[in-house]
Amino acid sequence: RLGEEIMTLRKQLRSTQQALQCAKAVDEELEDLKTLAKGLEEQNRSLLAQARQMEKEQQHLVAEMETLQEEALLVLR
């Protein structure tokens, strides 16, 4: 009977060790995902800054184009 209990406990130990290994693997994957998320957030911030800069440049170019169009109309008159 004691032998059976020992076998049961060994099976439980193996099962617990496997669950622990699985939990560690999931934890490592979570850490990798956190690192990836931080990198993506930084990239997103950078892209947003670039988009804002391009929008400013576009507005400047539109204003410049309007000025040139007005000058061209004055020359044509």
N, C-alpha and C positions, 0 to 999 in steps of 0.2 A: 504494500500500500504506500509506503514511504517512497518507493521507487516511482510509483505513478505520480505522486505529488511533485517529485523532483522533475520528472519529464514535463508535467504541466507547467511548472514554474520556468523551465528552460524555454518552452514554447512561448510563454508570455514574455520572457526576456528578449527572445529573438524578435518577436512581434513589436515590442517596445523599441528595440534598437532600430528596426526598419522604419518605424514611424518617426523616430528621432532623425534618422538620416534623411528621410523625406522632408521633414520640417526644416532641416538645415539647408537642403537644396532649394526649397521654396524661399527661405530667407535670403539666400544668396541671389536668387533670381529677382526678388523684390528689390534688393540693394542695386542690382544692375539696372532695373527699370527706373529706380529713383535717379540714378546717375544719368540715364538716357533722358529722362524727363527734364532734369536740370539743363542738360545740353540743349534740348529742344526749346526750352523757355528762353535761354540766352540767344539762340538763333532767331527765335520769334521776335524778341526785343530788337535785335539788330535789323531784321527785315522791316519791322515797323518804323524804325528810325530812318532807314533808307527810303521807305515809301513816303514818309513825311517830307524828307528832303527833296525827293523827286516831285512831290506835289507842289512844293514851294518853287522849284525850278520851272515847273510847268506854268504856274501862275505868272511868274516873271516873264516867261517866253510869250504867253498870251498877251500880257500887257505890252510887251515890246512889239509884238506883231500888230496890235491895234494902233500903236503910235506910228509905226511905219505905214500902215494903211492910210491913216489920216494924213501923213506927210505926202504920200503918193497922190491922194485926192487933191491936196492943195497944189501940188506941182501940175497936175493935169488941168486945173481950172484956169 
